[in-house]
Amino acid sequence: MPPTSLSAPTVKVSPRGAVRLKSGHVWVYRSDIVSADGVDPGSMVRVIDHRGKPVGTALYSSSSQIAIRMISSEPVTDFLALLRHRIGEAIAYRERIVHNTDAYRVIFSEGDFLPGLIADRYNDILSLQIVTQAMDAEPVRAAILSELTDRLHPASIFERVDPRVRELETLPARASGLLRGDKTATTVSMNGIQFRYDALEGQKTGSFLDQRENYFAAAHYAHGEALDVFCYQGGFALHVAPRCSQITGVDSSRPALEIADQNAALNQAKLGGKEIEWIEANAFDLLKDYSSSNRHYDTVILDPPAFAKSKRDLDAALRGYKELNLRALKMLRPGGILVTCSCSYHISQVDFLEMLASAAMDAHRTLRLLEVRGQSQDHPVLLNVPETAYLKCVIANVSE
Ligand code: SAH
């Protein structure tokens, strides 16, 4: 039954599943599904607890470990009408909280009560990710496209496909590509800094919108000689550059550094003739070399990729973060600024701060916390759904 259906089929959840929903979470795992007889993949379903009491309405996946994602604690008769309404709400929310940029996340899945749908705006290009069976159904896709087009009038809409996600959802393979219009590249502006955006290249949805507010915050404290490690296309480096005397960006990806260099050229006026040095290197090797050869900096930024892809990787990931942070701390001059991030949601803010405290002890440095930050507000965190909070960004002052 498609998710547009008027009378939804029923899924019964176990007592543990019901408790989870009672606590405000929106997922029930497959192991907590008691029955989902005759429910088609991607259907909208009525959810009942083990006693038969209705607990709300959800979208069902026949293959994901997350079997149901709640969309309402009430009965829903017309999913497409609800979808359109929620898209409008998500856009209105951004109008209130997003400032000084034309690049931001318009829809953040569960964070906007639209599980399985992500939409990013890059100036006049919209980038979509559809990651569940329910959101992939044809009538749903059509409603998403028409609502986004009517409200935002993008020059084009590009779909970014993660083949692994489609496999997990047992959805037919699909290539990334344009769904509307023909524009694939544009220039975006955040906090007064320009960046190139090209839908056909790049990681994730293209650039790291979740760090937008952290770029701005980092720029407030940065000074002197700065090192941006894992710099990608230069998000932090370009933001801190106007306040620093010398800036070096390090990444292992040459294509990312080439775009970083183009971005620097776009912002020449702001940089006042300052050159940013881009180094293609493995960050672990480079930090080891630099810290043992007594190089010193006033600002070090660490924004590595997610080291913990699952709970099992937690210890190894924390060792990786500690090594990086320890080396950065050893290189920082007194009064220096450390900006250190983790985008692994398996690592909690508490784990991350403990790791940092232990690195500070080993490096014989004292850290004063200036800011403990998360993802930009256009990536809303649902307090009762811890999985929606994944990014940590700590800004600290280093003394001896
Ligand atoms: N700070 C960036 C985002 C960093 S994403 C921004 O705000 O836009 C992580 C980056 O780490 C990617 O660009 C990836 O190419 C790079 N990377 C991954 N492993 C690396 C390694 N071992 N050494 C250096 N860079 C690495």
Residues whose N, C-alpha, C, O or C-beta is under 5 A from the ligand:
A	BS01	SAH	F208 Q211 F230 C231 Y232 Q233 G235 F236 V250 D251 S252 S253 A256 A281 N282 A283 F284 D303 P304 P305
